[in-house]
Amino acid sequence: MRHYFILLKHELRMLLISPPTYIASVLFLCLMGFLYWAILRGMVNAPADMLPSVQFFSVFWIPVFFVVPLLTMRSIAGERSIGTLDTLMTTPTSRVAVVLSKFSGAYIFYMLLWFATLGFPLIANKLYPQASEGGAILDMASLTGGYLFLATSGLLFIAIGIFASSITRSQLVAGMLSFTTLFVVIVGGQQLGNIAENSVDLVVWLDATVNYLQIFQHLDDFSRGIIDTRPFFYYTSTAVLLLGLSTLVIEAKA
């Protein structure tokens, strides 16, 4: 554990001095701030039944596609390309500690970015007290469920980025692999759900499996305050599997 915390401290330091980290942070906050403003403006012009926080969380996939690759593409691929990973492997540090430290560093920074967006409803609540009288802006059930979904699904998304970075020495290739895999997991699951809804011949067990993998369905439940344990198992078990595969890849290429 001592090696893990030393590596984690180093990983967080490297993220803080890495230009892609600040690029991802600025793009993320500017984009999400604009989207939140657009949601509030749209609700003023055309009142809707859906809470602003529910609409805000529904576009989570937009920043995920570029933030996760930027945070994870250099984690292992970058160190392998400059030779520092080989040096690290000669120390008593275990491969598991290396992978977990890189995963934890990226995950912590990923969640810090999302928690920074808590400022959006707080600022809106302060600037527009009339709109907050009904409790729509600061609906605690929606906010709690939404951020719980982001924290849980983030385990899988960051693990995908770490795995993509472990199988190549090119940061660009790692970023492209991460983006493609995230796209398939997030959008592909939704498309499978649409196919399942339109197919009357789909067997029951396959329909249940497709629904189990639908990330947008999980988001819809969480953002409405409905907490289900099945998504927790899906995200954590898949993340552990990917991190285990990353460890095996590092050992095989060491």
C-alpha positions, 0 to 999 in steps of 0.5 A: 500500500505504501508504494501505491500511495507514493505512486498516486501522489506522483500521478496527481502531480503529473496530472497537475503539470500536464497541459492536456489536463488543463485543456480537458478542464477548461473545455469541460467547464466551458462546455458544461457551463454553456449547456447548463445555461442553455437548459435554463434558458430553454426552460424559461422560454418553454417550461418543461416538466423535466428538472434542469438537473435531469436534462443536465445529466442527460448530456454527460456523454458529451464531455466523457468522450474527450475528457476521459481520453485526455486524462488517461491516454498518457497514463501508461502509453506515455511512460512506455514511449519515453522508457520510464515504465520499464524503469518503474517495473525494475523496482519492488513496486507491483504491477497492480499498484502501478495500474491502480495508482494511474486509475485512481489519479485519473478517476479523482481528477475526473470526479473533481471536474464533475463536482465543480459543476455543482457550482452551476445550480448554486450560482443559478439559485443565487442569481435567479431566486424566483426560479428556485422557489419551487425547488427545481434547481436544487432538487436534492434527489435528482442531484444526489442520484445524478452525481452518484451515477457519474461516480459509479459509471466513471469507474468503468469509463476511466478503466476503459481509458487505462486499458486502452493506454496499456496496450499501446505506446502511442498516446494518440492511438490510446486516445483514439481507442479510448474514444472508440470504446467509450462510444461503443459502450455508451451509444452502442448500448442505447442502439441495442436497446432501440433494436430490442424495443422494435424486435418482438422475437427477441428472447426474454433473457437477451432483452433483459441483458440488453436493458442491463447494459443500457447506460442511459437507462441507468442514468434515467433511474439515478437522476430521478432518485431511483437507486438500483444495485445492479448498475453498481455491480456492472460498472465495478465488476467490468472496471475490475476486469479491465484493470486486471487485463491492463495489469496482465498486458503490462506484465506481458510487455515488461 
